[in-house]
Amino acid sequence: MTDTTNERKLKHLRTIESDPGSDRRRYYFDEIRLKHRALPELDIKDVDPSVEFMGRRLSFPLLISSMTGGDHELVRRINFNLAKAAEATGVAMGVGSQRVMFTNPVARDSFELRRLAPTTLLFANLGAVQLNCGFTIEHCRKAVETVGADALILHLNPLQEAVQPDGDCNFAGLAAKIAEVARQLGKPVIVKEVGAGISAEDVRLLTDGGVRFVDVAGSGGTSWSRIEHHSLMEAERRNLGLTFQDWGIPTPDALRALAPCRDRITLIASGGVRSGIDMAKAMILGASLCGMASPFLKPATESAEAVIGVIETLRRELTTAMFLLGVSCMDKLIGREELLLGRWGDGEMG
Ligand SMILES: Cc1cc2nc3c(=O)[nH]c(=O)nc-3n(C[C@H](O)[C@H](O)[C@H](O)COP(=O)(O)O)c2cc1C
């Protein structure tokens, strides 16, 4: 394993900053209409957006999705600001891939967030494909222990790997290795994509292996295909990353397709979730938690207060949407497809 992971993560951050198109802004959630209630028969003060997830009460169902970590002042600042904001607002947070700390131990402290977020629901993170590249259950345990995490996220990124000239593209037999980790870890394992979605066939493989949490991380938001394209040197580019930049299952479609699996799996929605209205729609489609990544990046480089500002706006938006739907609590929102209107309400895909 070469020690280029740290440099690559920094390059990604610079690419995202310089290329606004890396957030595809497809707004797939806009295609969904909800049933407005002119008579909500509620006082907005009585709307409670809090939710229980993994046995913990969150102030509302928000996950600051996995982004970064490494040996650099910028990524430390991002992670520390995110952790402080998550703790102050009572939402969940995931760290970015921890692979870097195994090749560059100095990076470890960027993931040590428990001291900043003593009561926050925290998720560790590794690329699942690393289980085919020498990583074992011991690496998974170390990742969890470093964060002080409540669960481990294993991310699936076959598209991101495939558009790199030297990506780790051996995904053969991975479901069995993920199952082994889920059996042995002693903490919940969450499997997520990174922006191309997870299908019902994938979920079947995962649930057969004992995984109980899936983040669909569908298309519509951050495109790793595009980011990898722009992170490559000119001579390495084959335009594959641009050709595939919008590949994947849009997040609302992924959620809808997984409705029959909901008795076996707890769903997280991420990928292009951009407002509290999107969050309400994702919850109606069966998600128990909503993740957002790139909208937090810029505020996290500034301050914890800037991140808190974004979180408070989302909470206000979600609460307002619940009020206008005549819904007082999360139990009356999650999976309640009778709140959908039009084609989505008829059970048709977008
Ligand atoms: C800067 C950045 C870095 C990311 N790094 C990781 C990572 O290390 N591990 C992971 O599982 N997902 C990673 N993601 C993917 C996000 O967690 C999320 O699944 C995806 O970006 C879709 O959410 P969004 O559209 O709100 O950005 C990253 C996203 C961003 C924006």
The ligand as an SDF file (V2000), in Angstrom:
LIG
                    3D

 31 33  0  0  0  0  0  0  0  0999 V2000
  -15.2550   16.0230    0.6630 C   0  0  0  0  0  0  0  0  0  0  0  0
  -15.9530   14.7040    0.7400 C   0  0  0  0  0  0  0  0  0  0  0  0
  -15.2640   13.5930    1.1520 C   0  0  0  0  0  0  0  0  0  0  0  0
  -15.8940   12.3570    1.2750 C   0  0  0  0  0  0  0  0  0  0  0  0
  -15.2100   11.2850    1.7510 N   0  0  0  0  0  0  0  0  0  0  0  0
  -15.8700   10.1350    2.0370 C   0  0  0  0  0  0  0  0  0  0  0  0
  -15.2220    9.0770    2.7240 C   0  0  0  0  0  0  0  0  0  0  0  0
  -14.0330    9.1460    3.0400 O   0  0  0  0  0  0  0  0  0  0  0  0
  -15.9560    7.9640    3.0210 N   0  0  0  0  0  0  0  0  0  0  0  0
  -17.2740    7.8480    2.6690 C   0  0  0  0  0  0  0  0  0  0  0  0
  -17.9130    6.8520    2.9980 O   0  0  0  0  0  0  0  0  0  0  0  0
  -17.8950    8.8330    1.9930 N   0  0  0  0  0  0  0  0  0  0  0  0
  -17.2310    9.9600    1.6780 C   0  0  0  0  0  0  0  0  0  0  0  0
  -17.8900   10.9930    1.0380 N   0  0  0  0  0  0  0  0  0  0  0  0
  -19.2540   10.7540    0.5380 C   0  0  0  0  0  0  0  0  0  0  0  0
  -20.3210   11.3500    1.4200 C   0  0  0  0  0  0  0  0  0  0  0  0
  -20.2720   10.7980    2.7160 O   0  0  0  0  0  0  0  0  0  0  0  0
  -21.7300   11.1820    0.8330 C   0  0  0  0  0  0  0  0  0  0  0  0
  -22.0780    9.8120    0.7790 O   0  0  0  0  0  0  0  0  0  0  0  0
  -21.8370   11.7530   -0.5690 C   0  0  0  0  0  0  0  0  0  0  0  0
  -21.0130   12.8540   -0.7200 O   0  0  0  0  0  0  0  0  0  0  0  0
  -23.2470   12.1660   -0.9060 C   0  0  0  0  0  0  0  0  0  0  0  0
  -23.6700   13.2190   -0.0850 O   0  0  0  0  0  0  0  0  0  0  0  0
  -23.7680   14.7610   -0.5680 P   0  0  0  0  0  0  0  0  0  0  0  0
  -24.4290   14.7460   -1.9170 O   0  0  0  0  0  0  0  0  0  0  0  0
  -24.5720   15.4290    0.4970 O   0  0  0  0  0  0  0  0  0  0  0  0
  -22.3640   15.2940   -0.6400 O   0  0  0  0  0  0  0  0  0  0  0  0
  -17.2680   12.2290    0.9020 C   0  0  0  0  0  0  0  0  0  0  0  0
  -17.9600   13.3690    0.4510 C   0  0  0  0  0  0  0  0  0  0  0  0
  -17.3300   14.5920    0.3620 C   0  0  0  0  0  0  0  0  0  0  0  0
  -18.1200   15.7700   -0.1280 C   0  0  0  0  0  0  0  0  0  0  0  0
  1  2  1  0
  2  3  1  0
  2 30  2  0
  3  4  2  0
  4  5  1  0
  4 28  1  0
  5  6  2  0
  6  7  1  0
  6 13  1  0
  7  8  2  0
  7  9  1  0
  9 10  1  0
 10 11  2  0
 10 12  1  0
 12 13  2  0
 13 14  1  0
 14 15  1  0
 14 28  1  0
 15 16  1  0
 16 17  1  0
 16 18  1  0
 18 19  1  0
 18 20  1  0
 20 21  1  0
 20 22  1  0
 22 23  1  0
 23 24  1  0
 24 25  2  0
 24 26  1  0
 24 27  1  0
 28 29  2  0
 29 30  1  0
 30 31  1  0
M  END
$$$$
